[in-house]
Amino acid sequence: QVQLVESGGGLVQAGGSLRLSCAASGRAASNYAMGWFRQAPGKEREFVAAISWSGEKMDYASSVKGRFTISRDNAKNTVYLQMNDVRPEDTAAYYCAATYAYMGAYYYTGAHLYTDWGQGTQVTVSS
């Protein structure tokens, strides 16, 4: 099991930037594929971005592609989500998730495939 703690959320104006961090601890976190999901009030949790444990493979939701960048530093057991050109529709609670990956290039976009979740960090974008 991996413990995940998100940070970096807050209030930002539309067009601005924010960087979320997710610190992992517990089992060898570097062997875990990681993902970011978000959930707005009254909506279902949705996929945002994912990265393989090797860091060589990434994927994004179409709504954030070209604006958000996922990255990881396995030496620090930390995954990041750089959010640029944010929009009011990006307002949501953002959750970090982890799941063991047998191959370094594997990543996952389905929330049901992740075994460990953080508590979330709120991002609010004002117009």
GROMACS elastic network, one bead per residue, 0.5 to 0.9 nm:
[ bonds ]
;  ai    aj funct       b0    kb
    1    25     6  0.87816   500
    1    26     6  0.63883   500
    1    27     6  0.60832   500
    1    99     6  0.88588   500
    1   115     6  0.79628   500
    1   116     6  0.68579   500
    2    24     6  0.63809   500
    2    25     6  0.56532   500
    2    27     6  0.57604   500
    2    28     6  0.81136   500
    2    29     6  0.67630   500
    2    32     6  0.88235   500
    2    98     6  0.73141   500
    2    99     6  0.85036   500
    2   115     6  0.86696   500
    2   116     6  0.62101   500
    2   117     6  0.83566   500
    3    23     6  0.80965   500
    3    24     6  0.55732   500
    3    25     6  0.51711   500
    3    26     6  0.60187   500
    3    27     6  0.86208   500
    3    98     6  0.89288   500
    3   116     6  0.71066   500
    3   117     6  0.75215   500
    3   118     6  0.70827   500
    4    22     6  0.62924   500
    4    23     6  0.56481   500
    4    25     6  0.66752   500
    4    26     6  0.89703   500
    4    96     6  0.69657   500
    4    97     6  0.74450   500
    4    98     6  0.80899   500
    4   116     6  0.75171   500
    4   117     6  0.63095   500
    4   119     6  0.76959   500
    5    21     6  0.80593   500
    5    22     6  0.54054   500
    5    23     6  0.52448   500
    5    24     6  0.66745   500
    5    25     6  0.87671   500
    5    96     6  0.77665   500
    5   117     6  0.86236   500
    5   118     6  0.54036   500
    5   119     6  0.67762   500
    5   120     6  0.76929   500
    5   121     6  0.88943   500
    6     9     6  0.82374   500
    6    20     6  0.70002   500
    6    21     6  0.55299   500
    6    23     6  0.64715   500
    6    24     6  0.89940   500
    6    94     6  0.82800   500
    6    95     6  0.72128   500
    6    96     6  0.66338   500
    6   118     6  0.64344   500
    6   119     6  0.71071   500
    6   120     6  0.59900   500
    6   121     6  0.59721   500
    7    19     6  0.86603   500
    7    20     6  0.57698   500
    7    21     6  0.52433   500
    7    22     6  0.64570   500
    7    23     6  0.83298   500
    7   120     6  0.80952   500
    7   121     6  0.60983   500
    7   122     6  0.89513   500
    8    18     6  0.72485   500
    8    19     6  0.59500   500
    8    21     6  0.60897   500
    8    22     6  0.88668   500
    8   121     6  0.72559   500
    8   122     6  0.86428   500
    8   123     6  0.85444   500
    9    12     6  0.89991   500
    9    18     6  0.73543   500
    9    19     6  0.75923   500
    9    20     6  0.61952   500
    9    21     6  0.87560   500
    9    93     6  0.85666   500
    9    94     6  0.81049   500
    9   120     6  0.89347   500
    9   121     6  0.52878   500
    9   122     6  0.52233   500
    9   124     6  0.79682   500
   10    18     6  0.81673   500
   10   121     6  0.79485   500
   10   122     6  0.61260   500
   10   123     6  0.50133   500
   10   124     6  0.61140   500
   10   125     6  0.84224   500
   11   122     6  0.83847   500
   11   123     6  0.61355   500
   11   125     6  0.58981   500
   11   126     6  0.72655   500
   12    15     6  0.84201   500
   12    16     6  0.62509   500
   12    17     6  0.72404   500
   12    18     6  0.74192   500
   12    86     6  0.80546   500
   12   123     6  0.77386   500
   12   124     6  0.63085   500
   12   126     6  0.62649   500
   13    16     6  0.55275   500
   13    17     6  0.83003   500
   13    86     6  0.76405   500
   13    87     6  0.80284   500
   13    88     6  0.83120   500
   13   124     6  0.83352   500
   13   125     6  0.53759   500
   13   127     6  0.61839   500
   14    17     6  0.84677   500
   14    85     6  0.68015   500
   14    86     6  0.53440   500
   14    88     6  0.63304   500
   14   125     6  0.57423   500
   14   126     6  0.57017   500
   14   127     6  0.52943   500
   15    84     6  0.70837   500
   15    86     6  0.50242   500
   15    87     6  0.64138   500
   15   125     6  0.88475   500
   15   127     6  0.87809   500
   16    83     6  0.82854   500
   16    84     6  0.61577   500
   16    85     6  0.52856   500
   16    86     6  0.57087   500
   16    87     6  0.83537   500
   16   125     6  0.86026   500
   17    82     6  0.74737   500
   17    83     6  0.53872   500
   17    85     6  0.60720   500
   17    86     6  0.63134   500
   18    81     6  0.82483   500
   18    82     6  0.61542   500
   18    83     6  0.50990   500
   18    84     6  0.66517   500
   18    86     6  0.81184   500
   18   123     6  0.87113   500
   19    80     6  0.67913   500
   19    81     6  0.55983   500
   19    83     6  0.58318   500
   19    84     6  0.85033   500
   20    79     6  0.83094   500
   20    80     6  0.55229   500
   20    82     6  0.64186   500
   20    83     6  0.78073   500
   20    94     6  0.86232   500
   20   121     6  0.82876   500
   21    78     6  0.66808   500
   21    79     6  0.57900   500
   21    81     6  0.65091   500
   21    82     6  0.87412   500
   21    96     6  0.86235   500
   22    77     6  0.83322   500
   22    78     6  0.54053   500
   22    79     6  0.50818   500
   22    80     6  0.62429   500
   22    81     6  0.85174   500
   22    95     6  0.87611   500
   22    96     6  0.63014   500
   22    97     6  0.88398   500
   22   118     6  0.81211   500
   23    76     6  0.78837   500
   23    77     6  0.59923   500
   23    79     6  0.66812   500
   23    80     6  0.88793   500
   24    27     6  0.88729   500
   24    29     6  0.62018   500
   24    30     6  0.89756   500
   24    76     6  0.85255   500
   24    77     6  0.53606   500
   24    78     6  0.60209   500
   24    79     6  0.81099   500
   24    98     6  0.87456   500
   25    28     6  0.77647   500
   25    29     6  0.64806   500
   25    77     6  0.71070   500
   26    29     6  0.69105   500
   27    30     6  0.86795   500
   27    31     6  0.85947   500
   28    31     6  0.58479   500
   28    32     6  0.76361   500
   28    77     6  0.87036   500
   29    32     6  0.54244   500
   29    33     6  0.86238   500
   29    53     6  0.84207   500
   29    74     6  0.75802   500
   29    77     6  0.61056   500
   29    78     6  0.87200   500
   29    98     6  0.83912   500
   29   100     6  0.84188   500
   30    33     6  0.79820   500
   30    53     6  0.58073   500
   30    54     6  0.77658   500
   30    73     6  0.87253   500
   30    74     6  0.53833   500
   30    75     6  0.80858   500
   30    77     6  0.65399   500
   31    52     6  0.88659   500
   31    53     6  0.55941   500
   31    54     6  0.80318   500
   31    99     6  0.85245   500
   31   100     6  0.60869   500
   31   101     6  0.60838   500
   31   102     6  0.75865   500
   31   103     6  0.84089   500
   31   104     6  0.74753   500
   32    52     6  0.74273   500
   32    53     6  0.52628   500
   32    54     6  0.88711   500
   32    98     6  0.59116   500
   32    99     6  0.52423   500
   32   101     6  0.53122   500
   32   102     6  0.84413   500
   32   104     6  0.85755   500
   32   107     6  0.89975   500
   33    50     6  0.75172   500
   33    51     6  0.60064   500
   33    54     6  0.82311   500
   33    55     6  0.86828   500
   33    97     6  0.84331   500
   33    98     6  0.57486   500
   33    99     6  0.54593   500
   33   100     6  0.61404   500
   33   101     6  0.56673   500
   33   104     6  0.80990   500
   33   105     6  0.86437   500
   33   106     6  0.68295   500
   33   107     6  0.55258   500
   33   108     6  0.72690   500
   33   114     6  0.86775   500
   34    49     6  0.85890   500
   34    50     6  0.57288   500
   34    51     6  0.54633   500
   34    52     6  0.65243   500
   34    53     6  0.70253   500
   34    72     6  0.87729   500
   34    79     6  0.74650   500
   34    96     6  0.72756   500
   34    97     6  0.56472   500
   34    99     6  0.65842   500
   34   100     6  0.87954   500
   34   107     6  0.72253   500
   34   108     6  0.78570   500
   34   114     6  0.82963   500
   35    47     6  0.78760   500
   35    48     6  0.75291   500
   35    49     6  0.56077   500
   35    51     6  0.62540   500
   35    52     6  0.87270   500
   35    70     6  0.84913   500
   35    79     6  0.86098   500
   35    95     6  0.82471   500
   35    96     6  0.58314   500
   35    97     6  0.51067   500
   35    98     6  0.63961   500
   35    99     6  0.86938   500
   35   107     6  0.80911   500
   35   108     6  0.73694   500
   35   109     6  0.73933   500
   35   111     6  0.85983   500
   35   114     6  0.82777   500
   36    46     6  0.88629   500
   36    47     6  0.65644   500
   36    48     6  0.53968   500
   36    49     6  0.52017   500
   36    50     6  0.62716   500
   36    70     6  0.83914   500
   36    81     6  0.76934   500
   36    94     6  0.68172   500
   36    95     6  0.56226   500
   36    97     6  0.62062   500
   37    45     6  0.65571   500
   37    46     6  0.54684   500
   37    49     6  0.70206   500
   37    50     6  0.88165   500
   37    93     6  0.83969   500
   37    94     6  0.57341   500
   37    95     6  0.51226   500
   37    96     6  0.64698   500
   37    97     6  0.76040   500
   37   111     6  0.77828   500
   38    44     6  0.84966   500
   38    45     6  0.54987   500
   38    46     6  0.54549   500
   38    47     6  0.66519   500
   38    48     6  0.66943   500
   38    90     6  0.86035   500
   38    91     6  0.86987   500
   38    92     6  0.58299   500
   38    93     6  0.54187   500
   38    95     6  0.58231   500
   38    96     6  0.87327   500
   38   120     6  0.85092   500
   39    42     6  0.82912   500
   39    43     6  0.62700   500
   39    44     6  0.59661   500
   39    46     6  0.62650   500
   39    91     6  0.85370   500
   39    92     6  0.52286   500
   39    93     6  0.53126   500
   39    94     6  0.66192   500
   39    95     6  0.81195   500
   40    43     6  0.53694   500
   40    44     6  0.72970   500
   40    45     6  0.74286   500
   40    46     6  0.89470   500
   40    89     6  0.87516   500
   40    90     6  0.83962   500
   40    91     6  0.65940   500
   40    93     6  0.63092   500
   40    94     6  0.88521   500
   41    44     6  0.83134   500
   41    92     6  0.72181   500
   41    93     6  0.85527   500
   43    46     6  0.85520   500
   45   111     6  0.81460   500
   46    61     6  0.87434   500
   46   110     6  0.87652   500
   46   111     6  0.78141   500
   47    50     6  0.81828   500
   47    60     6  0.78695   500
   47    61     6  0.63682   500
   47   109     6  0.62203   500
   47   110     6  0.70694   500
   47   111     6  0.70650   500
   48    59     6  0.84660   500
   48    60     6  0.57945   500
   48    61     6  0.51238   500
   48    62     6  0.85444   500
   48    63     6  0.81846   500
   48    64     6  0.70217   500
   48    65     6  0.89464   500
   48    68     6  0.86785   500
   48    94     6  0.88889   500
   48   109     6  0.82247   500
   49    58     6  0.72726   500
   49    59     6  0.55907   500
   49    61     6  0.62564   500
   49    64     6  0.83518   500
   49    65     6  0.88041   500
   49    68     6  0.81823   500
   49    69     6  0.79036   500
   49    70     6  0.64741   500
   49    81     6  0.81850   500
   49   109     6  0.73723   500
   50    57     6  0.82505   500
   50    58     6  0.55287   500
   50    59     6  0.53280   500
   50    60     6  0.66079   500
   50    70     6  0.69910   500
   50    71     6  0.89282   500
   50   107     6  0.61270   500
   50   108     6  0.63187   500
   50   109     6  0.63613   500
   51    54     6  0.80876   500
   51    55     6  0.59163   500
   51    56     6  0.75572   500
   51    57     6  0.57055   500
   51    59     6  0.66905   500
   51    70     6  0.68188   500
   51    71     6  0.70792   500
   51    72     6  0.78918   500
   51    79     6  0.88118   500
   51   105     6  0.85157   500
   51   106     6  0.79822   500
   51   107     6  0.55337   500
   51   108     6  0.77691   500
   52    55     6  0.50907   500
   52    56     6  0.64688   500
   52    57     6  0.53335   500
   52    58     6  0.65100   500
   52   101     6  0.78503   500
   52   103     6  0.84922   500
   52   104     6  0.61166   500
   52   105     6  0.52662   500
   52   106     6  0.51373   500
   52   108     6  0.79871   500
   53    56     6  0.79123   500
   53    57     6  0.84106   500
   53    72     6  0.82567   500
   53    74     6  0.80634   500
   53   100     6  0.87257   500
   53   101     6  0.71457   500
   53   103     6  0.80952   500
   53   104     6  0.53217   500
   53   105     6  0.68584   500
   53   106     6  0.73334   500
   53   107     6  0.76769   500
   54    57     6  0.75074   500
   54    72     6  0.88333   500
   54    74     6  0.84458   500
   54   103     6  0.84828   500
   54   105     6  0.61045   500
   54   106     6  0.84356   500
   55    58     6  0.73096   500
   55    71     6  0.69242   500
   55    72     6  0.64799   500
   55    73     6  0.84356   500
   55    74     6  0.87015   500
   55   104     6  0.78599   500
   55   105     6  0.75748   500
   56   104     6  0.80829   500
   56   105     6  0.64481   500
   57   104     6  0.87000   500
   57   105     6  0.58279   500
   57   106     6  0.72888   500
   57   107     6  0.69769   500
   58    69     6  0.89743   500
   58    70     6  0.73445   500
   58    71     6  0.84276   500
   58   105     6  0.89892   500
   58   107     6  0.71119   500
   59    65     6  0.85231   500
   59    70     6  0.85133   500
   59   107     6  0.79488   500
   59   108     6  0.84701   500
   59   109     6  0.77498   500
   60    63     6  0.81122   500
   60    64     6  0.66137   500
   60    65     6  0.56106   500
   60    66     6  0.88316   500
   60    68     6  0.80603   500
   60    69     6  0.83269   500
   60    70     6  0.84854   500
   60   109     6  0.84372   500
   61    64     6  0.56403   500
   61    65     6  0.61255   500
   61   109     6  0.87860   500
   62    65     6  0.51855   500
   62    66     6  0.86475   500
   63    66     6  0.87925   500
   63    67     6  0.86887   500
   64    67     6  0.54098   500
   64    68     6  0.55954   500
   64    69     6  0.86826   500
   64    83     6  0.85492   500
   64    86     6  0.89483   500
   64    90     6  0.86539   500
   65    68     6  0.61232   500
   65    69     6  0.80094   500
   66    69     6  0.77263   500
   66    84     6  0.87156   500
   67    82     6  0.82446   500
   67    83     6  0.62472   500
   67    84     6  0.51209   500
   67    85     6  0.61291   500
   67    86     6  0.75549   500
   68    81     6  0.66807   500
   68    82     6  0.54472   500
   68    84     6  0.59161   500
   68    85     6  0.84134   500
   68    86     6  0.86648   500
   69    80     6  0.79768   500
   69    81     6  0.56527   500
   69    82     6  0.50293   500
   69    83     6  0.66657   500
   69    84     6  0.83794   500
   70    79     6  0.73194   500
   70    80     6  0.56440   500
   70    82     6  0.63789   500
   70    83     6  0.88396   500
   71    78     6  0.86861   500
   71    79     6  0.58060   500
   71    80     6  0.52486   500
   71    81     6  0.66290   500
   71    82     6  0.81501   500
   72    75     6  0.89423   500
   72    76     6  0.84846   500
   72    77     6  0.76167   500
   72    78     6  0.57501   500
   72    80     6  0.59077   500
   72    81     6  0.88226   500
   73    76     6  0.54476   500
   73    77     6  0.59983   500
   73    78     6  0.54150   500
   73    79     6  0.63435   500
   73    80     6  0.83199   500
   74    78     6  0.63619   500
   74    79     6  0.80412   500
   75    78     6  0.79114   500
   76    79     6  0.86794   500
   79    96     6  0.84593   500
   83    86     6  0.64288   500
   86    89     6  0.82371   500
   86    90     6  0.64337   500
   86    91     6  0.87734   500
   86   125     6  0.69075   500
   87    90     6  0.53770   500
   87    91     6  0.75791   500
   87   125     6  0.61520   500
   87   126     6  0.78299   500
   87   127     6  0.75489   500
   88    91     6  0.56373   500
   88   124     6  0.73793   500
   88   126     6  0.58476   500
   88   127     6  0.60751   500
   89    92     6  0.80675   500
   89   125     6  0.76037   500
   90   123     6  0.75688   500
   90   124     6  0.74713   500
   90   125     6  0.67125   500
   91    94     6  0.88876   500
   91   122     6  0.78004   500
   91   123     6  0.53985   500
   91   125     6  0.54316   500
   91   126     6  0.84492   500
   92   121     6  0.85097   500
   92   122     6  0.60348   500
   92   123     6  0.55316   500
   92   124     6  0.65839   500
   92   125     6  0.88225   500
   93   120     6  0.58851   500
   93   121     6  0.54512   500
   93   123     6  0.60138   500
   93   124     6  0.84621   500
   94   119     6  0.87563   500
   94   120     6  0.52214   500
   94   121     6  0.52657   500
   94   122     6  0.61054   500
   94   123     6  0.69923   500
   95   117     6  0.69234   500
   95   118     6  0.58918   500
   95   119     6  0.66556   500
   95   121     6  0.66395   500
   95   122     6  0.89201   500
   96   116     6  0.84825   500
   96   117     6  0.58914   500
   96   118     6  0.54045   500
   96   119     6  0.80225   500
   96   120     6  0.68991   500
   96   121     6  0.89475   500
   97   111     6  0.82114   500
   97   114     6  0.61240   500
   97   115     6  0.73778   500
   97   116     6  0.55605   500
   97   118     6  0.64008   500
   98   113     6  0.89061   500
   98   114     6  0.55605   500
   98   115     6  0.62127   500
   98   116     6  0.51691   500
   98   117     6  0.65479   500
   98   118     6  0.88608   500
   99   107     6  0.89806   500
   99   108     6  0.85600   500
   99   113     6  0.70624   500
   99   115     6  0.52500   500
   99   116     6  0.64502   500
  100   114     6  0.82171   500
  100   115     6  0.80142   500
  101   104     6  0.67784   500
  101   105     6  0.83640   500
  101   106     6  0.62406   500
  101   107     6  0.76333   500
  102   105     6  0.88335   500
  102   106     6  0.75947   500
  103   106     6  0.56439   500
  104   107     6  0.85003   500
  108   111     6  0.80086   500
  108   113     6  0.68883   500
  108   114     6  0.79319   500
  109   112     6  0.88721   500
  109   113     6  0.78607   500
  109   114     6  0.89739   500
  110   113     6  0.55592   500
  110   114     6  0.74883   500
  111   114     6  0.56566   500
  111   115     6  0.87890   500
  112   115     6  0.77612   500
  114   117     6  0.75853   500
  117   120     6  0.82957   500
  118   121     6  0.87524   500
